[in-house]
Amino acid sequence: MVTETTRRPTPIDNLPKAELHLHLEGAIRSQTAIQLAARHGVSLTPEDVAARYNYSDFRGFLETFKWVTSFLRDPEDYALITRILAEELVKQNVVYAEITISAGVMLRRTQNVEANFQAIREVAQSVPFSRLKTAWIFDATRQFGHDAAMEVARWATKLQSCGVVALGMGGDELAFPTVNFRPAFDYARQQGLHTVCHAGEIGGPDSVREAIELLGAERIGHGIAVMRDEALANSLATTGRVVLENCLTSNLSTGALAKQTGNPAATVSDHPLPKFLKLGLPVTLSTDDPGLFHTDLLSEYSHAASLGLSKEQLVQLAEQSFLAAFLAPEDKRQMLVDFRGAVKSAGLV
């Protein structure tokens, strides 16, 4: 774990940044969990939360996610966590974020998705966060099945005019065959939504292939299993069409990196990010669930630098997040102009 006091600064710190793989509910930090629980009559100590936020495998992470989201019960709760996350992003000079919302969990708990989302949007678009442009990805939870995924796709479509840009799917990657979810992803695409999918996190390279070929995923959440399949890696590098969203601390915390490398003692130095860049794969860097993994975007770039990435590679990594964003062409063009201007002003080119 890298804390703010031990994190080494990088040339990226002061540049405008984008983050594309970021779960709103996964951004709940310990103190906020205590605050949310108190709202609903549950008294938690810092030690209680620390014990919950301590896990070594993916199953443990899913249980923690399920536990902390159980305190999200009304629009006011969602407004609170959105405000705290937006404050964190602005402090890190993040100017654009595509934030994933677990709509599948809201529906599972029979919550009002539209009311929750309205509260989230109102906070994100409020005056204090005027420098931060946000877009939203509605996430279907894989283990809830294909019918639930279709319901998420319908809600994403309904709220598309309010800033929902994509349908995503997270959760237990090993639950249910990928093909089961094709109708939901086909429907979303037909309605003009983008598509993303977690794959190759704890699943193998075939999971990545299926997400691309069966679901039409434009970006892959994690995709570190690609390190185990040279042909797939070369294919992705050649086409340059599908982006891998890498999340270093996440892959350590969930045991995903240990699983993919076959090394229970895997460290960040075993992460395939440098290899992916060397091969020419389109890769972005994100936090995934920064609250649950005790990280932030500046720390992730610090980790990337510790892997031996040059300042040019770090800049390339940061720029890729703008290139891979689901932005309108004119907005993307302006953000790239601003980013490249900041890079030049900082003497990084």
C-alpha positions in Angstrom: 0.0 0.0 0.0 1.3 3.4 -0.9 0.2 6.3 1.3 0.2 10.0 0.5 3.3 10.5 2.7 5.4 7.7 1.0 4.2 8.3 -2.5 6.9 9.6 -4.8 5.9 12.5 -7.1 5.8 11.9 -10.8 5.8 14.2 -13.8 2.1 13.4 -14.2 1.0 14.8 -10.8 0.4 18.4 -12.1 -1.0 17.5 -15.5 -4.7 17.4 -16.3 -5.8 13.7 -16.1 -8.6 11.4 -17.0 -9.7 8.3 -15.2 -11.8 5.7 -17.0 -12.0 2.7 -14.6 -13.4 4.0 -11.4 -16.3 2.5 -9.3 -18.3 5.0 -7.4 -19.1 2.6 -4.6 -15.6 1.2 -4.5 -14.4 4.8 -3.7 -15.9 4.6 -0.2 -13.1 5.1 2.3 -13.2 3.9 5.9 -14.4 7.1 7.4 -17.2 7.4 4.9 -18.3 3.8 5.6 -18.6 4.7 9.3 -20.6 7.8 8.4 -22.9 5.9 6.1 -23.5 3.1 8.7 -24.3 5.7 11.4 -27.0 7.2 9.1 -28.7 3.9 9.2 -28.3 3.1 12.9 -25.2 1.0 12.7 -22.2 1.9 14.9 -18.8 1.0 13.4 -15.3 1.6 14.7 -12.3 2.2 12.5 -11.1 -1.2 13.6 -14.4 -2.8 12.3 -13.9 -1.2 8.9 -10.2 -2.0 8.7 -11.0 -5.7 9.3 -13.5 -5.6 6.5 -11.1 -3.8 4.2 -8.5 -6.4 4.7 -8.7 -9.3 2.2 -6.3 -11.4 0.2 -8.4 -12.8 -2.7 -11.1 -11.8 -5.1 -13.9 -13.5 -3.2 -13.0 -11.5 -0.1 -13.1 -8.3 -2.1 -16.5 -9.1 -3.5 -17.8 -9.8 0.1 -16.4 -6.4 1.2 -18.0 -4.6 -1.7 -21.3 -6.2 -0.9 -20.9 -5.2 2.8 -20.0 -1.6 2.3 -22.7 -1.0 -0.4 -25.3 -2.3 2.0 -25.1 1.1 3.7 -26.1 2.8 0.4 -29.9 2.9 0.8 -31.2 6.3 -0.5 -30.3 9.1 -2.9 -28.7 11.1 0.0 -26.2 8.3 0.6 -25.2 8.3 -3.1 -24.9 12.1 -3.0 -22.5 11.9 -0.1 -20.1 9.5 -1.7 -20.2 11.3 -5.0 -19.2 14.6 -3.3 -16.3 13.0 -1.5 -15.1 11.3 -4.7 -15.4 14.5 -6.7 -13.4 16.4 -4.1 -10.6 13.7 -4.3 -10.5 13.8 -8.1 -10.3 17.6 -8.3 -7.4 17.6 -5.8 -5.6 15.3 -8.1 -6.2 17.5 -11.2 -8.5 14.9 -12.8 -10.5 16.9 -15.4 -12.5 14.0 -16.8 -13.8 10.8 -15.2 -16.0 8.0 -16.4 -17.5 6.7 -13.2 -19.0 3.3 -13.0 -22.2 2.9 -11.0 -23.4 -0.5 -9.8 -26.9 -0.2 -11.2 -27.2 -3.9 -11.0 -26.8 -3.8 -7.2 -29.3 -0.9 -6.9 -31.9 -3.0 -8.8 -31.1 -6.1 -6.8 -31.9 -4.1 -3.7 -35.1 -2.7 -5.3 -33.8 0.9 -5.1 -35.0 3.7 -7.3 -32.2 3.9 -9.9 -33.4 7.1 -11.4 -33.6 8.9 -8.1 -30.2 7.7 -7.0 -28.7 8.7 -10.3 -30.3 12.2 -10.2 -28.7 12.8 -6.8 -25.3 11.6 -8.1 -25.5 13.9 -11.2 -26.6 16.9 -9.2 -23.6 16.7 -7.0 -21.1 16.0 -9.8 -22.4 18.9 -11.8 -22.5 21.4 -9.0 -20.4 24.5 -8.9 -17.5 23.3 -6.7 -16.7 20.6 -9.3 -17.0 22.8 -12.5 -13.5 21.8 -13.6 -14.4 18.1 -13.5 -16.4 16.7 -16.4 -18.1 13.4 -15.6 -19.7 10.6 -17.6 -21.3 7.4 -16.3 -21.1 3.7 -16.9 -24.0 1.5 -15.7 -22.6 -1.8 -14.5 -24.3 -5.1 -14.6 -23.2 -7.6 -11.9 -22.2 -10.8 -13.7 -23.3 -13.2 -11.0 -26.8 -11.8 -11.0 -27.4 -13.3 -14.5 -28.4 -12.3 -18.0 -31.9 -11.1 -17.2 -30.6 -8.7 -14.6 -28.0 -7.5 -17.1 -30.7 -6.7 -19.6 -32.5 -4.7 -17.0 -29.3 -2.6 -16.4 -29.0 -2.1 -20.2 -32.5 -0.8 -20.3 -31.9 1.7 -17.5 -28.6 2.8 -19.1 -30.5 3.4 -22.3 -33.3 5.3 -20.5 -30.8 7.6 -18.8 -28.4 8.0 -21.8 -29.5 11.6 -22.3 -28.5 12.3 -18.7 -24.8 11.3 -19.3 -24.7 7.5 -19.2 -22.3 6.6 -22.0 -21.8 2.9 -21.6 -22.9 -0.5 -20.3 -20.3 -2.4 -18.3 -20.1 -5.7 -16.5 -18.1 -6.5 -13.4 -18.5 -8.9 -10.5 -17.5 -12.5 -10.6 -15.9 -13.0 -13.9 -16.2 -16.8 -13.6 -19.9 -16.8 -13.1 -22.0 -17.7 -16.2 -20.8 -18.1 -19.8 -20.0 -14.8 -21.5 -22.4 -15.6 -24.4 -25.4 -15.4 -22.0 -24.9 -11.6 -21.8 -24.8 -11.0 -25.5 -28.4 -9.9 -25.8 -27.9 -7.2 -23.2 -24.7 -5.9 -24.8 -26.2 -6.1 -28.3 -29.2 -4.1 -27.1 -27.0 -1.4 -25.4 -25.0 -1.0 -28.6 -28.1 -0.8 -30.8 -29.3 2.0 -28.5 -26.0 4.0 -29.1 -24.2 3.1 -25.9 -20.6 2.1 -25.7 -19.6 -1.3 -24.1 -17.0 -2.3 -21.6 -16.4 -5.5 -19.7 -14.2 -6.8 -16.8 -12.2 -9.7 -18.3 -8.8 -11.3 -17.8 -8.7 -10.1 -14.2 -9.1 -13.5 -12.6 -10.3 -15.3 -15.7 -7.9 -16.5 -18.5 -7.1 -15.0 -21.9 -10.2 -16.6 -23.4 -12.3 -14.4 -21.1 -10.8 -11.4 -22.8 -11.4 -12.9 -26.3 -15.0 -13.6 -25.5 -15.7 -10.1 -24.1 -14.4 -8.7 -27.3 -15.8 -11.1 -29.8 -19.2 -11.9 -28.1 -20.0 -8.7 -26.3 -18.2 -6.2 -28.5 -16.3 -4.7 -25.6 -14.4 -1.6 -26.6 -12.4 -1.5 -23.4 -11.4 -4.4 -21.1 -11.4 -3.9 -17.4 -8.0 -5.1 -16.3 -7.1 -7.7 -19.0 -3.9 -8.8 -17.3 -4.5 -12.4 -18.4 -3.3 -11.1 -21.9 0.2 -11.5 -20.5 -0.3 -15.3 -20.8 -1.2 -15.3 -24.5 1.3 -13.9 -26.9 -1.0 -14.3 -29.9 -3.8 -12.4 -28.2 -1.4 -9.7 -27.1 0.0 -9.2 -30.6 -3.5 -9.2 -32.1 -4.6 -6.5 -29.7 -1.5 -4.5 -30.4 -1.9 -4.8 -34.1 -5.5 -3.7 -34.3 -5.1 -1.1 -31.5 -8.9 -1.1 -31.2 -9.5 -2.5 -27.7 -8.0 -0.7 -24.7 -6.9 -2.5 -21.5 -7.7 -0.6 -18.3 -4.9 -1.5 -15.9 -5.2 -1.0 -12.2 -2.0 -1.9 -10.4 -3.0 -1.8 -6.7 -6.3 -3.5 -7.4 -4.6 -6.4 -9.1 -2.4 -6.9 -6.0 -5.2 -6.4 -3.5 -7.6 -8.9 -5.0 -4.9 -11.6 -5.6 -5.6 -11.3 -9.4 -1.9 -10.7 -10.2 -0.9 -13.6 -8.0 -3.4 -15.8 -9.8 -2.3 -14.7 -13.3 1.4 -15.1 -12.6 1.1 -18.3 -10.5 3.1 -16.6 -7.8 1.3 -16.2 -4.4 4.0 -13.7 -3.4 3.6 -11.5 -6.6 4.4 -7.8 -6.1 3.8 -4.8 -8.3 7.1 -5.5 -10.1 5.4 -8.6 -11.6 2.6 -6.6 -13.3 2.5 -6.8 -17.1 2.0 -3.0 -17.6 5.6 -2.4 -18.9 5.3 -5.4 -21.2 2.0 -4.2 -22.6 3.5 -0.8 -23.3 6.5 -2.3 -25.0 4.3 -4.4 -27.2 2.3 -1.3 -28.2 -1.0 -2.3 -26.6 -3.4 0.6 -25.9 -3.4 0.7 -22.0 -4.8 3.1 -19.5 -4.1 3.5 -15.8 -6.8 3.7 -13.1 -7.7 3.1 -9.5 -10.7 0.7 -9.9 -11.9 0.9 -6.2 -9.7 3.5 -4.6 -11.4 3.5 -1.2 -11.3 -0.3 -0.9 -7.7 -0.5 -2.1 -6.4 2.5 -0.2 -5.0 4.2 -3.3 -5.6 7.2 -5.6 -4.6 8.0 -9.2 -1.4 9.8 -8.2 -0.3 6.7 -6.3 -1.0 4.6 -9.4 1.2 6.7 -11.5 3.9 6.5 -8.8 3.6 2.7 -8.9 3.9 2.8 -12.7 7.0 4.9 -12.4 8.5 2.4 -9.9 8.2 -0.2 -12.7 10.8 1.7 -14.6 8.5 3.6 -17.0 10.1 6.6 -18.5 8.5 10.1 -18.3 7.6 9.7 -21.9 5.8 6.4 -21.2 4.0 8.0 -18.2 2.9 10.8 -20.4 1.8 8.3 -23.1 -0.2 6.4 -20.4 -1.9 9.6 -19.3 -2.7 10.7 -22.8 -4.2 7.3 -23.6 -7.0 7.9 -21.0 -8.1 10.9 -23.0 -7.8 9.0 -26.3 -9.8 6.0 -25.0 -12.6 8.2 -23.4 -16.1 8.0 -24.6 -16.2 11.7 -25.2 -17.9 13.6 -28.1 -15.2 14.2 -30.8 -15.0 18.0 -30.1 -14.7 17.5 -26.4 -12.0 14.9 -26.8 -10.1 17.1 -29.2 -10.2 20.1 -26.7 -9.1 17.9 -23.8 -6.2 16.5 -25.8 -5.2 20.1 -26.8 -5.2 21.1 -23.2 -3.3 18.0 -22.0 -0.6 18.3 -24.7 -0.3 22.0 -23.9 0.2 21.2 -20.2 2.8 18.6 -21.2 4.7 21.1 -23.3 4.5 23.8 -20.6 5.9 21.3 -18.1 8.9 20.6 -20.4 8.0 17.0 -20.8 8.4 17.0 -24.6 
